[in-house]
């Protein structure tokens, strides 16, 4: 058996930036064909490590420890470390790494040509060959489009193909797939691992969440505020025999299929009744094969499917935001079809929206005004009562210590998400639409936000409509589910029963993508 080829060895690496410690005494070795996941949030120190390995430390960085690439000598990290092997960086499509005004193929061909010092035409051919190695990737002709004209999955395939075309010795992936749907992550990580087997490169994956890390199933170093919390195999850390902080991170993982949530749903009288809703047909009578279901007060229903499957189209139709093509919707005992626009608007005031979109709140409003608005606009409460409700809500979501005069634009994505929950709490809604609430958050924030949503439902008692592509999110927040494909419901029922025995192929694929192997 041949000896593993050393790729990089880091010893006691520390990084201090302008007096603030970003990383302390990190040590690891990574050989060819190996994968190492660095798991932590934005302040964990991952970025400091990537700066040192990439050779682009910032002014003000003070580095200690040593770094050794390949068979070379260990050199002080305080010097600008120059690698004697090919280090390739794989960015996330969600980070918009490409120029929005130039075509994808032009930009990626330029990167490959620069790496190999080859003509642009040759680099373009390298990109085409690499892309065609992935059966699920879009056609090469699609790469002539600009980045904004491709969806996140297509752009992820393009970025991965460009990375592979550079024949890396060390591939550094910076949360490259974390914001994709579980099904997309499963496909792209499988392709990456196949390429790693073929080319033998080492993979260093910096992860904020667990979805991609669970698919890689490799050694994991858990970082927090620059310190190593612990290191071990993913399966061991997921078993619960780990540090308390690690256990908090791993709460974001879906539950094993044999252990569905044991929640006793509070179910009252019907809140929402839908009969024969046709998302694809023309306006008219209810169809016998249209969407029919009932949501009771306090219950939670997950609408599960990929982008474009019809989940959001259903919700927009339910709320009267789009024309109901066919069928009947009764919300709070009121037939939506007979309401005028002002009456529909008044009914929607009893509905809260919590979404994974960072622009869901007005960025110019202050933190206090964002929470106060539903109280002042709809309930006309006194200033003292508004302040009391606001402070209570902000304490429950952990934002009470923030300066309430801060603009929403200055908040982190996690704080904006918590602010949405606080605004929902003071609204006392009878229905909450929860749309991909964990998107883009790190594992710690996902765990905390899930608990906040559970607490919101338990205390205020709204019914939940949960829109997601992630069965794990549905499992955490709902008891019942409808699975969508091509704007039709392909399976429905109690989620725990569907998880045990999915009957539709689309349902089975969504479940397999969400539940990591070995759990």
C-alpha positions in Angstrom: 0.0 0.0 0.0 1.5 3.3 -1.1 2.1 6.1 1.5 -0.4 8.9 1.4 0.8 12.1 -0.4 1.0 15.0 2.1 -0.8 18.1 0.9 -0.8 20.5 3.7 0.2 20.4 7.4 -0.7 23.3 9.8 0.9 23.4 13.2 -0.2 25.7 16.0 -1.5 28.3 13.6 -2.7 31.5 15.3 -4.0 34.7 13.6 -4.5 38.0 15.4 -6.0 40.9 13.4 -5.7 44.4 14.8 -5.3 43.0 18.3 -8.3 40.7 18.1 -7.6 37.0 18.2 -9.2 35.2 15.2 -7.6 31.8 15.4 -5.6 30.0 18.2 -3.3 27.0 17.9 -5.0 25.2 15.1 -3.2 22.0 13.9 -4.1 19.5 11.3 -2.6 17.5 8.4 -4.4 16.7 5.2 -3.2 14.2 2.7 -4.1 13.6 -0.9 -7.6 12.1 -1.3 -8.6 13.2 2.2 -11.4 15.5 3.2 -11.5 17.7 6.3 -14.5 19.8 7.3 -14.1 23.0 9.3 -17.4 23.6 11.0 -18.2 26.9 12.6 -20.0 30.3 12.2 -18.6 33.5 10.6 -16.5 34.3 13.7 -15.1 30.8 14.2 -11.8 31.5 12.6 -12.3 29.6 9.4 -11.8 32.7 7.3 -8.4 33.4 9.0 -7.2 29.9 8.1 -8.3 30.3 4.5 -6.5 33.6 4.2 -3.2 32.0 5.4 -3.5 29.0 3.1 -4.5 31.2 0.1 -1.6 33.5 0.7 -3.8 36.6 0.9 -3.5 37.7 4.5 -4.8 41.2 5.3 -2.9 44.2 6.5 -3.0 44.0 10.3 -2.9 40.2 10.4 -0.3 38.8 12.8 0.3 35.1 12.2 2.1 32.5 14.3 2.8 28.8 13.9 3.9 27.0 10.7 2.5 25.8 7.4 3.9 23.1 5.2 2.7 22.4 1.7 3.5 19.0 0.0 7.0 17.7 0.6 8.3 21.2 1.2 9.7 22.6 4.5 7.5 23.9 7.2 7.7 27.7 7.1 6.5 30.3 9.5 3.0 31.5 8.9 4.2 35.0 9.7 5.8 35.0 6.2 3.7 35.0 3.1 3.3 31.3 2.5 3.8 30.3 -1.1 2.5 26.9 -2.0 4.4 24.6 -4.3 1.1 22.9 -5.4 -2.2 23.9 -7.0 -4.6 25.4 -4.6 -8.1 26.0 -6.0 -10.8 28.0 -4.4 -14.5 26.9 -4.9 -16.9 29.6 -3.9 -20.7 29.4 -3.3 -23.0 30.5 -6.0 -25.0 32.3 -3.3 -22.0 34.6 -2.7 -22.2 35.9 -6.3 -18.5 35.4 -7.1 -18.8 36.3 -10.8 -19.2 39.6 -12.6 -22.9 39.9 -13.3 -22.3 41.7 -16.7 -20.1 39.0 -18.4 -21.0 35.5 -19.5 -20.2 32.6 -17.2 -18.1 30.8 -19.8 -16.0 33.9 -20.5 -15.1 34.4 -16.8 -14.5 30.8 -15.9 -12.4 30.2 -19.1 -10.3 33.1 -18.1 -9.6 31.6 -14.6 -8.7 28.3 -16.1 -6.4 29.8 -18.8 -4.6 31.8 -16.1 -4.1 28.7 -14.0 -2.6 26.6 -16.8 -1.1 29.5 -18.7 -2.9 28.3 -21.7 -4.9 29.9 -24.6 -8.5 31.0 -23.8 -9.8 28.6 -26.4 -8.0 25.6 -24.8 -9.3 26.7 -21.3 -12.8 26.9 -22.7 -12.5 23.3 -24.0 -11.2 22.2 -20.5 -14.3 23.7 -19.0 -16.6 22.0 -21.4 -15.0 18.6 -20.8 -15.2 19.1 -17.0 -18.9 20.1 -17.1 -19.8 17.2 -19.3 -18.4 14.8 -16.7 -21.4 15.7 -14.6 -24.6 14.1 -16.0 -26.9 16.3 -14.0 -25.1 19.5 -15.0 -26.7 21.9 -17.5 -25.6 21.9 -21.1 -22.4 23.8 -21.9 -24.3 26.2 -24.1 -26.1 27.4 -21.0 -22.8 28.8 -19.8 -23.0 31.6 -22.4 -25.5 33.2 -20.1 -24.7 35.8 -17.4 -24.6 34.6 -13.8 -28.0 36.1 -13.0 -29.6 34.2 -15.7 -28.7 30.8 -14.2 -30.3 29.3 -11.1 -28.1 28.5 -8.0 -27.8 24.9 -8.9 -26.6 25.5 -12.5 -24.1 28.1 -11.4 -22.8 25.6 -8.7 -22.2 23.0 -11.4 -20.3 25.6 -13.5 -18.1 26.7 -10.5 -17.4 23.1 -9.7 -16.5 22.2 -13.3 -14.1 25.2 -13.4 -12.5 24.1 -10.2 -12.0 20.5 -11.4 -10.6 21.8 -14.8 -7.8 23.5 -12.8 -6.6 20.0 -11.7 -6.3 21.0 -8.0 -3.9 19.4 -5.4 -5.9 21.1 -2.7 -9.5 22.2 -3.2 -10.7 24.8 -0.7 -14.5 24.9 -0.7 -16.0 27.8 1.3 -19.5 26.8 2.2 -19.8 26.1 -1.5 -23.1 24.1 -1.4 -24.6 25.0 1.9 -27.4 27.2 0.5 -28.7 24.7 -2.0 -31.6 22.4 -1.4 -30.8 18.9 0.1 -31.5 17.2 -3.2 -29.1 19.5 -5.0 -26.5 19.1 -2.3 -26.7 15.4 -2.6 -26.1 15.5 -6.3 -23.3 17.9 -6.3 -21.4 16.4 -3.3 -21.6 13.0 -4.9 -20.1 14.4 -8.1 -17.3 16.2 -6.1 -16.4 13.0 -4.3 -16.3 11.0 -7.5 -13.8 13.6 -8.9 -11.8 13.5 -5.7 -11.4 9.7 -6.2 -10.4 10.2 -9.8 -7.9 13.0 -9.3 -6.8 12.4 -5.7 -6.9 16.0 -4.5 -7.3 16.9 -0.8 -10.6 18.7 0.1 -10.8 21.3 2.8 -14.5 22.2 3.2 -15.3 25.3 5.4 -18.9 24.8 6.5 -21.4 27.0 8.3 -24.2 24.4 8.2 -24.4 20.6 8.3 -26.1 19.6 5.1 -23.0 19.3 2.9 -20.8 18.2 5.8 -23.1 15.3 6.5 -22.8 14.2 2.9 -19.0 14.4 2.9 -19.0 12.2 6.1 -15.4 13.0 6.9 -13.3 14.2 9.7 -14.6 17.4 11.3 -12.9 20.2 13.3 -15.5 22.2 15.3 -14.4 25.8 15.7 -15.8 28.6 17.9 -14.4 32.1 18.3 -11.1 30.9 17.0 -10.7 27.9 19.3 -10.9 24.2 18.5 -13.8 22.8 20.4 -13.2 19.2 19.3 -12.3 17.1 16.3 -13.6 13.7 15.2 -15.5 11.7 12.6 -18.8 13.2 11.5 -20.7 10.1 12.6 -19.2 10.3 16.1 -20.0 14.0 16.6 -23.5 13.4 15.4 -24.0 10.6 17.9 -24.4 13.0 20.8 -21.2 11.9 22.5 -19.6 15.3 22.0 -19.1 18.8 23.5 -22.2 20.7 24.5 -21.6 23.3 21.7 -21.2 20.6 19.1 -24.5 19.0 20.3 -26.2 22.4 19.8 -24.9 22.6 16.2 -26.0 19.0 15.4 -29.5 19.7 16.6 -30.0 21.2 13.1 -29.7 17.7 11.6 -32.9 15.9 10.6 -34.1 13.3 13.0 -33.6 9.6 12.1 -36.5 8.1 10.3 -37.3 5.9 13.2 -37.7 8.8 15.6 -40.3 11.2 14.2 -41.2 14.2 16.3 -43.4 13.3 19.3 -45.4 16.5 19.2 -49.0 16.4 20.3 -50.5 19.0 18.0 -53.1 21.3 19.3 -55.9 21.0 16.8 -59.0 23.2 16.9 -61.7 24.0 14.5 -60.9 24.4 10.8 -58.9 27.6 10.0 -58.3 27.0 6.3 -60.4 24.9 4.0 -59.4 24.4 0.4 -61.4 22.6 -2.2 -60.4 21.6 -5.7 -57.8 24.3 -6.1 -56.2 24.1 -9.5 -52.8 25.8 -9.8 -52.4 25.0 -13.5 -55.8 25.3 -15.0 -58.1 28.1 -15.9 -60.4 30.0 -13.6 -63.6 28.1 -13.1 -65.2 25.4 -11.1 -63.4 23.2 -8.6 -61.7 20.2 -10.2 -62.1 16.8 -8.8 -58.3 16.3 -9.0 -57.5 19.7 -7.6 -55.8 20.4 -4.3 -58.2 19.8 -1.4 -57.1 20.0 2.3 -58.0 21.4 5.6 -55.7 23.1 8.2 -57.1 23.4 11.7 -56.2 26.1 14.2 -52.9 25.4 15.9 -51.9 22.7 13.5 -48.8 22.7 11.2 -48.7 21.6 7.6 -45.4 21.4 5.6 -45.5 22.1 1.8 -42.5 20.2 0.6 -40.9 20.3 -2.9 -38.2 21.7 -5.1 -38.3 25.3 -6.5 -41.1 25.6 -9.0 -43.0 22.6 -7.7 -46.1 24.7 -6.8 -45.6 25.2 -3.0 -45.4 29.0 -3.2 -48.0 29.2 -5.9 -50.4 27.4 -3.6 -49.8 29.9 -0.8 -50.1 32.9 -3.0 -53.4 31.5 -4.2 -54.6 30.8 -0.7 -53.9 34.4 0.4 -55.5 36.0 -2.6 -52.3 37.3 -3.9 -52.8 35.5 -7.2 -56.0 34.6 -9.0 -57.4 31.2 -7.9 -57.5 29.3 -11.1 -60.2 27.0 -9.9 -61.6 25.9 -6.6 -62.6 27.5 -3.3 -60.6 28.8 -0.3 -62.2 29.5 3.0 -60.0 31.3 5.6 -61.3 31.9 9.1 -64.8 31.0 7.9 -64.7 33.6 5.1 -64.9 32.6 1.5 -61.9 34.5 -0.1 -63.6 34.7 -3.5 -66.3 37.1 -2.2 -63.9 39.5 -0.4 -63.0 42.9 -1.8 -59.4 43.9 -2.0 -59.6 46.0 1.3 -61.3 43.2 3.1 -58.7 40.7 1.9 -56.0 43.0 3.1 -57.6 43.3 6.6 -57.8 39.5 6.8 -54.1 39.2 5.9 -53.2 41.3 9.0 -53.8 38.1 11.0 -51.2 36.3 9.0 -47.5 36.5 9.9 -44.7 35.9 7.4 -41.3 34.6 8.4 -39.0 33.9 5.4 -35.4 33.1 4.6 -35.1 36.2 2.4 -32.9 38.9 4.0 -34.8 41.6 2.3 -38.2 40.7 3.9 -37.9 43.6 6.3 -37.6 47.3 5.4 -33.9 48.0 5.8 -34.5 51.7 6.6 -36.7 51.0 9.6 -35.2 50.7 13.0 -35.3 47.5 15.1 -38.0 49.1 17.4 -40.2 50.4 14.6 -40.2 47.1 12.8 -41.7 45.4 15.9 -44.0 48.3 16.7 -45.5 48.7 13.2 -48.2 45.9 13.4 -49.2 47.1 16.9 -49.5 50.8 15.9 -51.0 50.2 12.5 -53.7 47.7 13.4 -54.4 47.8 17.1 -53.9 51.5 18.0 -52.4 50.7 21.3 -50.9 53.4 23.6 -47.2 54.1 23.4 -46.6 52.4 26.8 -48.4 49.3 25.8 -46.6 49.1 22.5 -43.3 49.4 24.3 -44.2 46.7 26.7 -45.2 44.2 24.0 -42.1 45.1 22.0 -39.7 44.6 24.9 -41.3 41.2 25.8 -41.0 40.0 22.2 -37.4 41.2 21.8 -36.5 39.4 25.0 -38.0 36.2 23.8 -35.9 36.2 20.6 -32.7 37.4 22.3 -32.6 40.9 20.8 -33.4 43.0 23.8 -29.8 44.0 24.4 -29.5 45.5 20.9 -29.8 49.2 20.4 -33.4 49.6 19.2 -32.5 52.6 17.1 -30.3 50.5 14.8 -31.5 50.2 11.2 -32.5 46.8 10.1 -29.9 47.0 7.3 -27.1 46.8 9.9 -28.3 43.6 11.4 -26.9 40.1 10.6 -29.0 37.6 8.7 -29.6 35.7 12.0 -30.7 38.9 13.8 -33.0 39.8 10.9 -34.6 36.4 11.1 -35.1 36.7 14.9 -36.6 40.2 14.3 -39.1 38.6 12.0 -40.1 36.2 14.8 -40.4 39.1 17.3 -42.7 41.0 14.8 -44.8 37.8 14.4 -45.1 37.4 18.2 -46.6 40.9 18.7 -49.0 40.4 15.8 -50.7 37.4 17.5 -51.6 35.8 14.2 -53.9 32.9 13.6 -51.7 31.7 10.7 -48.0 31.9 10.2 -46.4 31.3 6.8 -42.9 30.0 7.4 -40.9 30.0 4.1 -37.4 28.3 4.2 -36.7 30.0 7.6 -33.2 28.4 8.0 -31.8 29.3 4.6 -28.3 30.8 4.7 -27.9 30.5 8.5 -25.1 28.6 10.2 -25.8 25.5 12.2 -25.9 27.3 15.6 -28.3 29.9 14.3 -30.5 27.2 12.7 -30.7 25.4 16.0 -31.7 28.6 17.9 -34.2 29.8 15.3 -35.9 26.4 15.2 -36.4 26.6 19.0 -37.7 30.2 18.7 -40.3 29.1 16.1 -41.4 26.1 18.2 -41.8 28.5 21.2 -43.7 31.0 19.0 -46.2 28.3 18.0 -46.5 26.8 21.5 -47.2 30.2 23.1 -49.1 32.1 20.5 -50.8 29.1 19.0 -50.9 30.0 15.3 -51.3 27.4 12.6 -48.2 26.9 10.6 -47.8 26.6 6.8 -44.2 25.6 6.3 -42.7 26.0 2.8 -39.5 24.1 2.4 -37.5 21.7 0.2 -35.9 20.2 3.3 -37.7 17.4 4.9 -35.6 18.0 8.0 -37.1 21.5 8.4 -40.6 20.1 7.9 -39.9 17.4 10.5 -38.9 20.0 13.1 -41.9 22.3 12.5 -44.8 20.4 11.3 -46.8 17.2 11.8 -48.5 16.9 8.4 -47.1 17.3 5.0 -48.0 17.6 1.3 -45.2 16.8 -1.2 -45.3 18.7 -4.5 -44.1 18.1 -8.1 -45.1 19.9 -11.2 -47.6 22.1 -9.3 -49.5 19.0 -8.1 -49.6 17.2 -4.8 -48.0 13.8 -5.2 -48.3 12.6 -1.6 -49.9 13.9 1.7 -50.6 12.8 5.2 -49.0 12.6 8.7 -45.3 13.3 8.1 -44.1 10.5 10.4 -46.1 7.9 8.4 -44.8 9.3 5.1 -41.2 9.2 6.4 -41.6 5.5 7.3 -43.2 4.5 4.0 -43.1 7.0 1.1 -45.2 5.8 -1.7 -44.3 8.3 -4.4 -40.9 8.4 -6.1 -40.6 12.2 -5.7 -41.3 11.9 -2.0 -38.7 9.2 -1.6 -36.0 11.2 -3.3 -36.7 14.3 -1.2 -36.6 12.2 2.0 -33.3 10.4 1.0 -31.7 13.8 0.2 -32.6 15.3 3.6 -31.6 12.4 5.8 -27.8 12.0 5.8 -26.4 8.4 5.4 -25.6 6.7 8.7 -28.3 8.6 10.8 
